[in-house]
């Protein structure tokens, strides 16, 4: 990498977010990790980066990790928005508060960092954002009601963002993982996948790294399924 590049990863302490942070550091990025658990700080220390303990549901915490990355490296080239887990339950039993919580976890957690980082990227001549969504965003499942509802909204947000920022060389895409090994394993879930296995968090990370790379420079506003073929929609 001829120019030192910087990546911010939210909810990056474990799972797919942590795998993305490791992959990007391996590829030569400087990494700044936001995590509510404290694991992000430990991972950032291991990778020689910046770790902030805080929530992507809090504007001040997101601002802190962005500010620290800018203070240390003076640029942000990549943003990876990961997320935790929102409320679940029978569709009409989900309370107003739980719907609002789902919006925070699955939608606004991506909007907040993008709001801060996109102007930085535009001013420096470009950058790329990847949101970790779900394979069920376009095939809603009652297993994940708040996730599928708000990640369908995230897909719409991504299209509008792409229309707005493409001319400034700032791209945004969504990765749509299926059953990944950072989730609990069951035989029924595994056999529902045409490839007959769970995906690896490292496979999601590799897809993210590609979408952030110059090789994906003409890809924006897209939803990339990484699900072993489980999606049925055309």
C-alpha positions as CSV (number, residue, x, y, z in Angstrom):
1,X,0.0,0.0,0.0
2,X,1.8,3.1,-1.2
3,X,-0.1,5.6,1.0
4,X,-0.8,4.7,4.6
5,X,-4.5,4.1,4.8
6,X,-6.8,4.3,7.9
7,X,-9.9,2.3,8.7
8,X,-12.5,2.8,11.4
9,X,-14.4,-0.2,12.5
10,X,-17.4,0.1,14.8
11,X,-18.7,-2.8,17.0
12,X,-15.3,-4.3,16.2
13,X,-14.5,-6.1,19.4
14,X,-15.7,-9.6,18.3
15,X,-17.3,-11.5,15.5
16,X,-17.3,-10.2,12.0
17,X,-16.2,-6.7,13.0
18,X,-13.1,-8.0,14.7
19,X,-12.3,-10.3,11.8
20,X,-12.6,-7.2,9.5
21,X,-10.2,-5.2,11.7
22,X,-7.7,-8.1,11.7
23,X,-7.9,-8.4,7.9
24,X,-7.5,-4.7,7.2
25,X,-4.5,-4.5,9.6
26,X,-3.0,-7.4,7.8
27,X,-3.5,-5.6,4.5
28,X,-1.6,-2.6,5.9
29,X,-4.4,-0.3,7.2
30,X,-4.1,1.6,10.4
31,X,-7.2,0.6,12.4
32,X,-9.3,2.5,15.0
33,X,-11.9,0.2,16.7
34,X,-15.0,1.2,18.6
35,X,-16.4,-1.5,20.9
36,X,-18.8,-1.5,23.9
37,X,-17.2,-4.5,25.5
38,X,-13.6,-3.4,25.9
39,X,-12.5,-6.1,23.6
40,X,-12.0,-3.5,20.8
41,X,-9.4,-1.8,22.9
42,X,-7.5,-5.0,23.5
43,X,-7.6,-5.9,19.8
44,X,-6.5,-2.4,18.7
45,X,-3.5,-2.7,21.1
46,X,-2.6,-6.0,19.5
47,X,-2.9,-4.5,16.0
48,X,-1.0,-1.3,16.9
49,X,-4.1,0.9,16.4
50,X,-6.6,2.9,18.4
51,X,-9.3,1.4,20.6
52,X,-12.2,3.2,22.1
53,X,-14.7,1.7,24.5
54,X,-18.1,3.0,23.7
55,X,-21.3,2.5,21.7
56,X,-22.2,3.1,18.1
57,X,-25.5,4.1,19.5
58,X,-24.0,7.2,21.1
59,X,-23.0,10.1,19.0
60,X,-20.3,11.2,21.4
61,X,-18.6,7.8,21.4
62,X,-18.6,7.7,17.6
63,X,-17.2,11.2,17.5
64,X,-14.4,10.1,19.9
65,X,-13.1,7.3,17.7
66,X,-13.2,9.5,14.6
67,X,-11.5,12.4,16.4
68,X,-8.7,10.1,17.7
69,X,-8.1,8.6,14.3
70,X,-7.9,12.0,12.7
71,X,-5.6,13.3,15.4
72,X,-3.2,10.4,15.1
73,X,-3.3,9.8,11.3
74,X,-4.9,12.8,9.7
75,X,-7.2,10.8,7.4
76,X,-9.9,8.1,7.2
77,X,-10.0,5.9,4.1
78,X,-12.4,3.2,5.2
79,X,-15.3,2.7,7.5
80,X,-16.8,-0.7,8.5
81,X,-20.1,-0.5,10.3
82,X,-20.8,-3.7,12.3
83,X,-23.6,-4.1,14.8
84,X,-24.8,-6.1,17.8
85,X,-28.1,-7.9,18.2
86,X,-31.5,-6.2,18.5
87,X,-34.8,-7.3,20.0
88,X,-36.6,-10.4,18.7
89,X,-40.1,-11.8,19.2
90,X,-43.5,-12.5,17.5
91,X,-44.1,-9.6,15.2
92,X,-47.0,-8.0,17.0
93,X,-45.6,-8.6,20.4
94,X,-42.6,-6.3,19.8
95,X,-43.1,-3.1,21.8
96,X,-42.6,0.4,20.6
97,X,-39.4,0.6,22.7
98,X,-38.0,-2.6,21.2
99,X,-38.7,-1.3,17.6
100,X,-36.8,1.9,18.5
101,X,-34.0,-0.2,20.0
102,X,-33.9,-2.2,16.7
103,X,-33.6,1.0,14.7
104,X,-30.7,2.1,16.9
105,X,-28.9,-1.3,16.7
106,X,-29.3,-2.0,13.0
107,X,-29.8,1.3,11.2
108,X,-28.7,4.4,13.1
109,X,-25.5,2.6,14.2
110,X,-24.4,2.9,10.5
111,X,-25.9,6.3,9.9
112,X,-24.0,8.0,12.7
113,X,-20.4,7.1,11.7
114,X,-21.2,7.7,8.0
115,X,-22.4,11.2,8.9
116,X,-19.1,12.0,10.5
117,X,-16.7,10.2,8.1
118,X,-18.2,10.9,4.7
119,X,-17.3,14.6,4.7
120,X,-13.7,13.7,5.7
121,X,-13.5,11.3,2.9
122,X,-14.9,13.7,0.4
123,X,-12.5,16.4,1.4
124,X,-9.4,14.1,1.1
125,X,-10.6,12.9,-2.4
126,X,-12.3,9.6,-1.6
127,X,-13.0,6.7,0.6
128,X,-15.2,3.7,1.1
129,X,-17.8,2.5,3.6
130,X,-19.1,-1.1,4.1
131,X,-22.1,-1.9,6.3
132,X,-22.4,-5.4,7.7
133,X,-26.1,-6.2,7.1
134,X,-27.8,-9.6,6.8
135,X,-28.8,-12.1,4.0
136,X,-32.4,-11.8,5.3
137,X,-32.7,-8.0,4.5
138,X,-34.5,-8.9,1.3
139,X,-36.0,-12.2,2.5
140,X,-37.6,-11.2,5.8
141,X,-37.6,-14.0,8.4
142,X,-39.6,-14.1,11.6
143,X,-36.4,-15.2,13.4
144,X,-35.0,-11.6,13.0
145,X,-37.8,-9.2,12.7
146,X,-36.1,-6.0,13.8
147,X,-33.0,-6.8,11.9
148,X,-34.7,-7.5,8.6
149,X,-37.0,-4.4,8.8
150,X,-34.2,-1.9,9.6
151,X,-31.6,-3.5,7.4
152,X,-34.0,-3.2,4.5
153,X,-34.1,0.5,5.4
154,X,-30.3,0.5,5.5
155,X,-30.3,-0.7,1.9
156,X,-32.4,2.2,0.9
157,X,-30.2,4.6,2.8
158,X,-27.2,3.1,1.0
159,X,-28.7,3.8,-2.4
160,X,-29.4,7.4,-1.5
161,X,-26.0,7.8,0.0
162,X,-24.4,6.4,-3.2
163,X,-26.3,8.8,-5.4
164,X,-25.2,11.7,-3.2
165,X,-21.5,10.9,-2.7
166,X,-20.5,8.9,-5.8
167,X,-19.3,12.0,-7.7
168,X,-17.1,12.8,-4.7
169,X,-15.5,9.3,-4.9
170,X,-17.0,8.2,-1.6
171,X,-18.6,4.7,-2.0
172,X,-20.9,2.7,0.3
173,X,-21.9,-0.9,0.0
174,X,-23.5,-3.5,2.2
175,X,-22.3,-7.0,2.9
176,X,-25.1,-9.5,3.5
177,X,-23.8,-12.5,5.5
178,X,-25.8,-15.7,6.0
179,X,-25.1,-18.2,8.8
180,X,-21.6,-17.3,9.9
181,X,-19.4,-19.2,12.5
182,X,-19.6,-16.3,14.9
183,X,-23.2,-17.3,15.5
184,X,-24.4,-20.5,17.4
185,X,-24.2,-23.6,15.2
186,X,-27.2,-25.8,14.6
187,X,-27.6,-28.8,12.2
188,X,-30.8,-27.3,10.8
189,X,-29.2,-24.0,10.0
190,X,-26.2,-25.7,8.4
191,X,-28.2,-28.1,6.2
192,X,-30.4,-25.2,5.0
193,X,-27.3,-23.7,3.2
194,X,-26.6,-25.1,-0.2
195,X,-22.9,-25.2,0.6
196,X,-23.8,-27.3,3.7
197,X,-21.6,-25.3,6.1
198,X,-21.5,-22.1,8.0
199,X,-19.5,-19.3,6.5
200,X,-16.3,-18.0,8.2
201,X,-16.0,-14.6,9.7
202,X,-12.7,-14.4,7.8
203,X,-14.7,-14.8,4.5
204,X,-16.9,-11.9,5.4
205,X,-13.7,-9.9,6.3
206,X,-12.2,-10.7,2.9
207,X,-15.3,-9.5,1.1
208,X,-15.2,-6.3,3.1
209,X,-11.5,-5.8,2.3
210,X,-12.2,-6.2,-1.4
211,X,-15.1,-3.7,-1.3
212,X,-12.9,-1.2,0.4
213,X,-10.1,-1.7,-2.1
214,X,-9.2,0.2,-5.3
215,X,-10.2,-3.0,-7.2
216,X,-13.8,-2.3,-6.2
217,X,-13.6,1.3,-7.1
218,X,-16.5,1.1,-9.5
219,X,-18.9,-0.6,-7.0
220,X,-21.2,1.5,-4.9
221,X,-24.8,1.3,-3.7
222,X,-24.8,-2.5,-3.8
223,X,-25.8,-5.3,-1.5
224,X,-23.4,-8.2,-1.8
225,X,-24.7,-11.6,-0.5
226,X,-22.1,-13.8,1.2
227,X,-24.3,-16.6,2.3
228,X,-23.4,-19.9,0.8
229,X,-26.3,-19.7,-1.6
230,X,-29.1,-19.5,1.0
231,X,-30.8,-16.5,-0.6
232,X,-33.5,-17.5,-3.1
233,X,-34.5,-14.1,-4.5
234,X,-33.2,-13.2,-8.0
